[in-house]
Amino acid sequence: SWPVVEPRECGERSVQEAAHASVAIVFGRERVGLTNEELQKCHYHLNIPTNPEYGSLNLAMAVQLVSYEIRMAYLARQDKNEQKTDETEYPLADDMERFYHHLESVLNDSGFIRKAHPGQIMNRLRRLFTRARPEAQELNILRGILSSVEKWAKK
């Protein structure tokens, strides 16, 4: 399963991350939510705890609740006059997507992923790297390893 956060943590993480890079909060369609492909691109999944007897929120309510938590986290950060404590540079979503394509290509070429039976390997690897949250330099190292394997395989 994907890492799940509740609204308060979503607000805090969003404000913290926004100090370094763009942040997107993605809401699904009111009737059917997000597709599996859309969910795969998210770093965290948000769960809004509701009354078990009536566990439904409409889209506007969910957006309002999450927006409120982000605003409260932002104001709390401003009140504390927090200095940037985390100078770590993380890769952008596009960089991670390029890595996933590169990884899948190498795994296909090496025979690790069988084209007839791809299974859930890439989905699980996406979850693994999402949980690990590699820094930009670490992602460059991983891409270098993949490039090295490609060169070695061509010999």
C-alpha positions as CSV (number, residue, x, y, z in Angstrom):
1,S,0.0,0.0,0.0
2,W,1.0,3.6,-0.5
3,P,2.0,5.9,2.3
4,V,-1.2,7.5,3.6
5,V,-1.4,10.8,5.5
6,E,-4.3,12.6,7.1
7,P,-5.3,16.2,6.4
8,R,-3.1,17.8,9.2
9,E,0.0,15.9,8.0
10,C,-0.8,16.7,4.4
11,G,-0.9,20.4,5.2
12,E,2.4,20.3,7.2
13,R,4.2,18.2,4.5
14,S,2.8,20.5,1.7
15,V,4.1,23.6,3.4
16,Q,7.5,22.1,4.2
17,E,7.9,20.8,0.6
18,A,6.7,24.1,-1.0
19,A,9.7,25.8,0.5
20,H,11.8,23.8,-2.0
21,A,9.7,22.9,-5.0
22,S,6.2,23.0,-6.4
23,V,3.5,20.9,-4.7
24,A,0.4,19.6,-6.2
25,I,-2.6,18.3,-4.2
26,V,-4.6,16.1,-6.6
27,F,-8.3,15.4,-6.0
28,G,-10.2,12.8,-7.9
29,R,-13.5,13.0,-9.6
30,E,-16.4,13.2,-7.3
31,R,-18.0,10.0,-8.5
32,V,-15.0,7.7,-9.2
33,G,-11.9,9.3,-7.6
34,L,-8.5,9.0,-9.3
35,T,-7.5,6.3,-11.7
36,N,-4.8,3.8,-10.8
37,E,-2.4,5.5,-13.2
38,E,-3.1,8.9,-11.5
39,L,-2.6,7.3,-8.0
40,Q,0.7,5.9,-9.1
41,K,2.1,9.4,-9.7
42,C,1.2,10.6,-6.2
43,H,3.8,10.5,-3.4
44,Y,1.2,10.2,-0.7
45,H,-2.4,9.2,-0.5
46,L,-4.7,11.3,1.7
47,N,-7.3,9.8,4.0
48,I,-9.9,12.1,5.6
49,P,-11.2,10.3,8.6
50,T,-15.0,10.5,8.7
51,N,-17.8,9.2,10.7
52,P,-18.0,5.5,9.9
53,E,-21.8,5.7,9.8
54,Y,-21.6,8.3,7.0
55,G,-18.1,8.1,5.5
56,S,-18.7,10.3,2.4
57,L,-17.5,13.8,1.7
58,N,-18.2,15.6,-1.5
59,L,-15.3,17.1,-3.5
60,A,-15.9,20.7,-2.3
61,M,-15.8,19.6,1.3
62,A,-12.6,17.6,0.8
63,V,-10.9,20.6,-1.0
64,Q,-12.0,23.0,1.7
65,L,-10.7,20.8,4.5
66,V,-7.3,20.2,2.9
67,S,-7.0,23.8,2.0
68,Y,-7.7,24.8,5.6
69,E,-5.0,22.4,6.9
70,I,-2.5,23.8,4.4
71,R,-3.3,27.3,5.4
72,M,-3.0,26.5,9.2
73,A,0.3,24.8,8.6
74,Y,1.5,27.8,6.6
75,L,0.5,30.3,9.3
76,A,2.1,28.1,12.1
77,R,5.3,28.1,10.1
78,Q,5.2,31.9,9.7
79,D,4.5,32.4,13.4
80,K,7.6,30.4,14.3
81,N,9.7,32.3,11.8
82,E,11.2,29.0,11.0
83,Q,14.4,29.1,9.1
84,K,15.0,26.6,6.3
85,T,16.3,23.6,8.1
86,D,16.1,21.2,5.3
87,E,18.4,22.2,2.4
88,T,18.1,18.8,0.8
89,E,17.4,19.0,-2.9
90,Y,14.9,16.4,-4.1
91,P,14.2,15.6,-7.7
92,L,11.3,17.0,-9.6
93,A,8.4,14.7,-10.6
94,D,9.6,14.8,-14.2
95,D,13.0,13.6,-13.1
96,M,11.5,10.7,-11.2
97,E,9.4,9.8,-14.2
98,R,12.5,9.7,-16.4
99,F,14.1,7.5,-13.9
100,Y,11.2,5.1,-13.8
101,H,11.2,4.9,-17.6
102,H,15.0,4.3,-17.6
103,L,14.6,1.7,-14.9
104,E,11.8,-0.1,-16.7
105,S,13.8,-0.1,-19.9
106,V,16.9,-1.6,-18.3
107,L,14.8,-4.2,-16.5
108,N,13.0,-5.1,-19.7
109,D,16.3,-5.4,-21.6
110,S,17.9,-7.5,-18.9
111,G,15.0,-9.9,-18.9
112,F,14.0,-9.1,-15.3
113,I,10.6,-8.0,-16.5
114,R,9.1,-10.4,-18.9
115,K,7.0,-8.5,-21.5
116,A,4.4,-11.3,-21.6
117,H,4.0,-11.1,-17.8
118,P,5.0,-7.7,-16.5
119,G,3.0,-8.1,-13.3
120,Q,3.2,-5.4,-10.7
121,I,7.0,-5.0,-10.7
122,M,7.1,-1.3,-11.7
123,N,4.2,-0.4,-9.4
124,R,6.0,-1.9,-6.5
125,L,9.3,-0.3,-7.5
126,R,7.5,3.1,-7.7
127,R,6.1,2.6,-4.2
128,L,9.6,1.6,-3.0
129,F,11.3,4.7,-4.4
130,T,8.4,6.9,-3.2
131,R,8.9,5.7,0.3
132,A,12.7,6.0,0.1
133,R,12.4,9.5,-1.4
134,P,15.8,9.7,-3.0
135,E,17.6,13.0,-3.0
136,A,18.6,14.6,-6.3
137,Q,22.2,13.3,-6.0
138,E,21.0,9.9,-5.1
139,L,18.7,9.8,-8.1
140,N,21.7,10.8,-10.3
141,I,23.7,7.9,-8.8
142,L,20.8,5.5,-9.6
143,R,20.6,6.8,-13.1
144,G,24.4,6.3,-13.4
145,I,24.1,2.7,-12.3
146,L,21.4,2.1,-14.9
147,S,23.6,3.7,-17.6
148,S,26.6,1.6,-16.5
149,V,24.5,-1.6,-16.7
150,E,23.3,-0.6,-20.2
151,K,26.9,-0.1,-21.3
152,W,28.0,-3.4,-19.8
153,A,25.1,-5.3,-21.4
154,K,26.0,-3.9,-24.9
155,K,29.6,-5.4,-24.6
